[in-house]
Amino acid sequence: MTFFFPAFLLLASPFAEGSTSLRPSAVAQEGKGAAASVETLVKDLGASSSTQRYHAYRKLIADRPEKALPLLVELLPSFALDGRRYGLYVLGAFPLERARPFWKRLLRCRDPYLRFAAELRLETAGERGMRERILTSIREAPDDPGLRVAMLQRVYRPRDPEVRGALLAWFRPGIAGDELQALLTTFRTDPGEDLPQTLRGLLSSVEPRSERAWLLRTFLRTRGVEVAPERIPEDYRDVGSHLLGRGLLFLESASSLDPRILEALTARLKRDRPDSLAARILTLLASRGHKPAIPIVRRFMKSKTSYLAKAAFEAAEKFGILGDGAIWKKRLSDPDPFKVLDAAEALRKRDFAEAVPALLRLLEQPGPHRVRTLRALGETRSPRSVEALLDALDDQDAAVRAQAAFSLTLVLHSLFPYRRFDLSSTGYAASGPDASRRRGLAKIRRWWARHGKRGH
């Protein structure tokens, strides 16, 4: 059985003088004063404010303070579901040899979600007896849709026949729409031969115009099952954006689609005012080579909505009607920085030389586009971007500094593929004090001055 759990990269650094190992994080080194800080951060994972939770999560992930481990196990059961989810992500960021005792303590927890997460984590680590516990947790899971959705989000492509069978039993009359969506998502890449029959039986028990019936019909159609063909036009041309958005995941992952579905989606795009899903639908139609959509693609290429125009240009490229990139190059002079960014990113993907200079010029302009520009520069893996990324490490905006650090790591790893980079080993932290951040940046600059020419 395989499971879903976020993997976080722990990198050794060439910046540390004479050393390739990680140095302890700043939080771990600060002694007694840091303990209160770590405790506050762990408590903030359970805060009612999503911003507060996310900030604490990011800080704990970045520093991995050892003192957080017992606090997580102690406090997680008292958190609401989102807080427990964040806390498990943090616990999963620690190397297993350090975190294993704390995962084992969660096995004794009364909360079924935390217990299930621990069972999955330890099962992948080879801990004996976990498979039987996992089966019991699935079979005895409380009939709570929110809890079951959270459990399903930790399961990825269950291959074990008994585990599959236990999860199939969750498809039952009266199942909540969110739980049904999560179950279908779990099985979408590997439905097996038994699932369509189970779903057809369930479909016969629900009201045909309900959201659950729509989800079931859509999933079955993506598996080549003929179901209610007379409903196809209204199911995709006229259905609300919220429900279609839930089903697009299944349509996008299908190996093939009924042409009538593609026709209904094309008809949807012919409306005077396209909805928020238009870009995804364009991408889907282009990926299936549905040529009747080409006139719509040409129309949306002129859209003033940046993300829609970008999707249209990318669809045009898939249809082979874009040419030599002249249209994208023309957009590099657009006064809208996001349209320039769309054009530069498209040119970068096609290896046009204009991409990096355009991104560097865009980075010099103030505005909310700069974080995305830095992300695109990192994806170029170009040595020409290094100096600009180094400058951005000292930007006034912490979000800009954080993205610059991530992008610089990507570029350096591309230039020096046999080395591993961790900017924090220099003392640099995007959200750290100005003085220590600038000392770290000075070390990074000195390293680049010595070694930069070797990478290009």
C-alpha positions in Angstrom: 0.0 0.0 0.0 1.2 3.5 -0.8 0.2 6.6 1.0 0.1 10.4 0.5 2.4 12.5 2.6 4.3 15.6 1.7 8.0 15.1 1.2 10.4 17.9 2.2 13.9 18.2 0.9 16.7 18.5 3.5 19.7 19.8 1.6 23.4 19.9 2.6 25.3 23.0 1.6 28.5 23.9 -0.1 28.5 27.3 1.5 29.7 26.1 4.9 33.4 26.5 5.0 35.1 23.1 4.8 31.8 21.2 5.5 29.0 19.6 3.6 26.7 18.9 6.5 23.8 20.9 7.7 24.2 23.3 10.6 21.5 23.4 13.3 18.7 25.8 12.6 18.7 29.2 14.3 15.7 28.2 16.4 17.4 25.1 17.6 20.5 27.1 18.6 18.8 29.9 20.5 18.4 28.0 23.8 15.8 28.8 26.4 14.4 31.9 24.5 13.7 29.8 21.5 11.7 27.2 23.5 8.8 29.7 24.0 9.0 30.7 20.4 8.7 27.1 19.2 5.8 26.4 21.6 4.0 29.5 20.3 4.5 28.4 16.7 3.2 24.9 17.5 0.2 26.4 19.2 -0.4 28.7 16.2 -0.9 25.6 14.0 -4.3 25.3 15.8 -5.2 29.0 15.6 -8.5 30.0 14.1 -6.8 32.3 11.6 -5.7 30.5 8.4 -2.9 33.1 8.0 -1.6 32.5 11.4 -1.6 28.7 10.9 0.2 29.0 7.6 2.9 31.3 9.0 3.6 28.9 11.8 3.6 26.0 9.4 6.1 27.7 7.1 8.4 28.7 10.0 8.4 25.2 11.6 9.0 23.5 8.2 11.9 25.8 7.5 13.6 25.4 10.9 12.5 21.9 12.0 13.2 22.6 15.7 13.7 19.4 17.7 11.6 20.9 20.5 8.6 20.9 18.3 8.3 17.1 18.2 6.9 16.5 21.7 4.8 19.6 21.5 3.2 18.5 18.3 2.2 15.1 19.8 0.9 16.8 22.9 -1.1 19.5 21.3 -2.4 18.1 18.0 -5.4 16.2 19.5 -6.8 19.5 20.8 -6.7 21.2 17.3 -9.5 21.5 14.8 -9.1 19.4 11.7 -7.1 21.9 9.6 -4.7 22.4 12.5 -4.2 18.7 12.9 -3.5 18.5 9.1 -0.9 21.3 9.3 0.7 19.6 12.3 1.0 16.3 10.6 2.8 18.0 7.6 5.3 19.5 10.0 5.8 16.2 11.8 6.3 14.6 8.4 9.1 17.1 7.5 11.4 15.6 10.2 13.6 12.6 9.2 11.9 9.4 10.3 14.8 8.4 12.6 14.1 11.5 14.7 10.3 11.5 14.5 9.6 7.7 14.7 9.1 7.7 18.6 6.5 10.6 18.2 4.7 8.8 15.4 4.4 5.8 17.7 3.0 7.9 20.4 0.2 9.0 18.0 -0.8 5.3 17.7 -2.1 5.6 21.2 -4.1 8.8 20.4 -7.9 8.6 20.6 -8.3 10.8 17.5 -8.9 8.4 14.5 -7.4 10.8 12.0 -4.1 11.2 13.8 -4.0 7.5 14.6 -4.6 6.7 10.9 -1.8 9.1 9.8 0.6 7.5 12.1 -0.3 4.0 10.9 0.3 5.0 7.3 3.6 6.7 8.1 4.9 3.8 10.1 3.6 1.2 7.6 5.8 2.8 4.9 8.7 2.7 7.3 8.4 -1.1 7.7 6.8 -1.1 11.1 5.2 -4.5 11.8 1.4 -4.8 12.4 0.5 -1.5 10.7 -1.4 -3.1 7.8 -3.9 -4.7 10.1 -4.3 -1.5 12.0 -4.9 0.5 8.8 -7.6 -1.9 7.8 -9.3 -1.6 11.2 -9.1 2.2 11.0 -10.8 2.2 7.6 -13.5 -0.3 8.5 -14.3 1.4 11.8 -14.0 5.0 10.7 -16.7 7.2 12.2 -19.5 8.3 9.7 -18.1 11.8 9.7 -17.7 13.2 6.1 -15.0 15.8 7.1 -13.0 13.2 9.0 -13.2 10.7 6.2 -12.2 13.2 3.6 -9.1 14.1 5.7 -8.3 10.4 5.9 -8.7 9.9 2.2 -6.3 12.8 1.5 -3.6 10.7 3.1 -4.2 7.6 0.9 -2.7 7.5 -2.6 -3.5 4.7 -5.1 -4.4 1.9 -2.7 -3.2 -1.4 -4.3 -3.7 -3.8 -1.5 -7.0 -5.8 -2.3 -8.2 -5.7 1.3 -7.6 -2.0 1.6 -9.4 -1.4 -1.6 -12.3 -3.5 -0.5 -12.5 -1.6 2.8 -12.5 1.7 1.0 -15.1 0.5 -1.5 -17.5 -0.1 1.4 -17.5 3.7 1.9 -19.5 4.1 -1.3 -22.9 3.8 0.2 -26.4 5.3 -0.2 -26.5 8.7 1.5 -22.8 9.4 1.1 -22.0 13.1 1.4 -20.8 14.9 -1.8 -17.4 15.9 -0.4 -16.7 12.4 0.7 -17.8 11.0 -2.6 -15.5 13.5 -4.4 -12.6 12.4 -2.2 -13.2 8.7 -2.7 -13.4 9.1 -6.5 -10.2 11.2 -6.5 -8.5 8.4 -4.5 -9.4 5.8 -7.2 -9.2 8.0 -10.3 -5.8 6.7 -11.5 -6.4 3.1 -10.6 -10.1 2.3 -10.5 -9.8 -1.4 -11.1 -12.5 -3.6 -12.5 -14.7 -3.7 -9.4 -15.3 0.1 -9.1 -17.5 0.8 -12.1 -20.0 -1.9 -11.0 -20.0 -0.4 -7.4 -20.6 3.1 -8.8 -23.4 2.0 -11.1 -25.2 0.5 -8.2 -24.7 3.7 -6.2 -25.9 5.8 -9.1 -29.2 4.0 -9.2 -29.9 5.0 -5.6 -29.4 8.7 -5.9 -31.5 11.5 -7.3 -30.5 12.0 -11.0 -30.3 15.7 -10.8 -28.2 15.8 -7.6 -24.5 16.7 -7.4 -23.6 13.2 -6.4 -25.3 11.7 -9.5 -23.4 14.2 -11.7 -20.1 13.2 -10.1 -20.8 9.5 -10.5 -21.9 9.9 -14.2 -18.8 12.0 -15.0 -16.4 9.5 -13.3 -18.0 6.6 -15.1 -17.8 8.3 -18.4 -14.1 8.9 -18.0 -13.7 5.1 -17.6 -15.6 4.5 -20.9 -18.9 3.5 -19.3 -21.9 4.6 -21.3 -24.3 6.2 -18.8 -27.2 8.6 -19.5 -26.0 9.8 -22.9 -29.0 12.1 -23.2 -27.7 14.1 -20.3 -24.3 14.9 -21.7 -25.1 18.3 -23.3 -26.7 19.7 -20.1 -24.1 18.0 -17.8 -21.2 19.9 -19.4 -22.6 22.9 -21.3 -25.1 24.0 -18.7 -23.8 22.8 -15.3 -22.7 25.3 -12.7 -19.0 26.3 -12.5 -18.6 24.9 -8.9 -19.7 21.4 -9.8 -17.9 21.3 -13.2 -14.7 22.4 -11.4 -15.0 19.4 -9.1 -15.4 17.1 -12.1 -12.7 18.6 -14.4 -10.1 16.7 -12.4 -11.6 13.4 -13.6 -12.0 14.7 -17.2 -8.4 15.9 -17.3 -7.0 12.5 -16.1 -9.1 10.3 -18.4 -7.2 8.4 -21.1 -10.0 9.3 -23.6 -13.2 11.2 -23.6 -16.5 10.8 -25.4 -16.5 13.4 -28.3 -19.9 14.5 -27.1 -18.4 15.7 -23.9 -15.8 17.7 -25.8 -18.6 19.2 -28.0 -20.6 20.2 -24.9 -17.6 21.9 -23.3 -16.9 23.7 -26.6 -20.4 25.0 -26.7 -20.0 26.2 -23.1 -17.1 28.4 -24.2 -19.1 30.1 -26.9 -21.0 32.1 -24.3 -20.5 35.8 -24.4 -19.0 35.8 -20.9 -16.8 32.8 -20.2 -16.7 31.6 -16.6 -13.7 31.1 -14.4 -13.2 27.5 -15.8 -12.6 28.7 -19.4 -8.8 28.4 -19.2 -8.9 24.9 -17.9 -11.5 23.9 -20.5 -9.4 25.4 -23.3 -6.4 23.4 -22.0 -8.4 20.2 -21.9 -9.8 20.7 -25.4 -6.4 21.4 -26.8 -4.8 18.3 -25.1 -7.5 16.2 -26.8 -6.9 17.9 -30.2 -10.5 19.0 -30.5 -10.2 21.2 -33.5 -13.7 22.7 -33.4 -12.4 24.7 -30.5 -9.8 26.5 -32.6 -12.0 29.5 -33.4 -12.6 30.0 -29.7 -8.9 29.7 -29.0 -8.3 32.5 -31.6 -10.9 34.7 -29.9 -9.5 34.2 -26.4 -6.0 35.0 -27.6 -7.3 38.6 -27.7 -8.7 38.5 -24.2 -7.8 41.2 -21.8 -7.9 38.6 -19.0 -4.3 37.6 -18.5 -4.7 34.0 -17.4 -7.3 33.3 -20.2 -5.1 34.8 -22.9 -2.2 32.7 -21.6 -4.3 29.5 -21.8 -5.4 30.4 -25.3 -1.9 31.0 -26.5 -0.7 27.7 -25.0 -3.7 25.9 -26.6 -2.8 27.6 -29.9 0.7 26.1 -29.6 -0.8 22.6 -29.1 -3.0 23.0 -32.1 0.0 24.1 -34.2 -1.4 27.6 -35.1 1.0 29.8 -33.1 3.8 30.0 -35.6 7.3 31.2 -34.6 6.4 32.9 -31.4 6.1 36.3 -33.0 2.8 37.0 -31.1 4.4 36.2 -27.8 7.4 38.4 -28.7 5.1 41.3 -29.5 3.4 40.9 -26.1 6.8 41.6 -24.4 6.1 45.3 -24.9 2.6 45.2 -23.4 2.2 47.7 -20.5 0.6 45.0 -18.4 3.4 43.3 -16.5 1.4 40.1 -16.1 0.9 39.9 -19.8 4.6 40.4 -20.3 5.2 37.7 -17.7 2.9 35.3 -19.6 4.8 36.0 -22.8 8.2 35.6 -21.2 7.2 32.3 -19.6 5.8 31.0 -22.9 9.0 32.0 -24.7 11.1 30.4 -22.0 9.3 27.1 -22.4 10.0 27.2 -26.1 13.7 28.1 -25.5 13.6 31.5 -27.1 16.5 33.7 -26.2 14.2 36.7 -25.4 12.8 35.0 -22.3 15.5 35.7 -19.7 16.2 39.3 -20.6 12.5 40.1 -20.6 12.2 38.5 -17.1 15.2 40.5 -15.8 13.7 43.7 -17.1 10.3 42.9 -15.5 12.0 42.2 -12.2 13.3 45.8 -12.1 9.7 47.1 -12.2 8.0 47.4 -8.8 4.7 45.6 -8.3 3.0 42.3 -7.2 4.3 40.5 -10.3 7.9 40.2 -8.9 7.4 37.0 -7.0 6.1 35.2 -10.0 8.9 36.7 -12.1 11.5 35.3 -9.7 9.8 31.9 -9.9 10.1 32.0 -13.7 13.7 33.0 -13.5 14.4 30.0 -11.3 12.8 27.8 -13.9 15.1 29.1 -16.6 18.1 27.5 -14.8 20.1 30.3 -16.5 23.4 31.6 -15.0 22.3 35.1 -16.4 19.7 35.2 -13.6 22.0 34.7 -10.7 23.0 38.3 -10.1 19.4 39.4 -10.1 18.4 36.6 -7.7 21.3 37.6 -5.4 20.0 41.2 -5.4 16.5 40.0 -4.6 17.8 38.2 -1.6 18.1 41.6 0.1 14.7 42.9 -1.1 12.5 44.8 1.4 9.6 42.3 0.7 10.0 39.0 2.6 7.9 37.1 0.0 10.3 38.3 -2.7 13.3 37.3 -0.6 11.8 33.8 0.0 11.1 33.2 -3.7 14.5 34.5 -4.7 16.2 32.0 -2.3 14.2 29.1 -3.7 14.8 30.2 -7.3 18.6 30.7 -6.7 18.8 27.2 -5.2 17.2 25.8 -8.4 19.6 27.6 -10.6 22.7 26.7 -8.6 21.7 23.1 -8.5 21.3 23.1 -12.3 24.7 24.7 -12.7 26.4 22.4 -10.2 24.4 19.2 -10.3 26.8 17.3 -8.0 26.5 19.7 -5.2 23.6 20.2 -2.7 22.6 23.7 -1.6 21.1 25.1 1.6 21.4 28.9 1.8 20.5 28.8 5.5 23.8 27.2 6.3 25.3 30.7 5.7 23.0 32.2 8.3 20.7 33.5 5.6 17.0 33.3 6.3 14.5 35.2 4.2 12.5 36.1 7.3 15.5 36.5 9.6 17.0 39.6 11.2 18.5 42.1 8.7 22.0 41.8 10.1 22.3 38.0 10.0 20.5 37.9 6.6 23.1 40.3 5.1 26.0 38.5 6.6 24.7 35.3 5.0 24.1 37.0 1.7 27.7 38.3 1.7 29.0 34.7 2.1 26.8 33.6 -0.8 28.1 36.4 -3.0 31.7 35.5 -2.1 31.0 31.9 -3.0 29.5 32.8 -6.3 32.4 35.1 -7.1 34.8 32.2 -6.6 32.9 29.5 -8.2 30.4 31.1 -10.6 32.4 30.8 -13.8 32.7 27.0 -13.4 28.9 26.7 -13.7 28.6 28.2 -17.2 
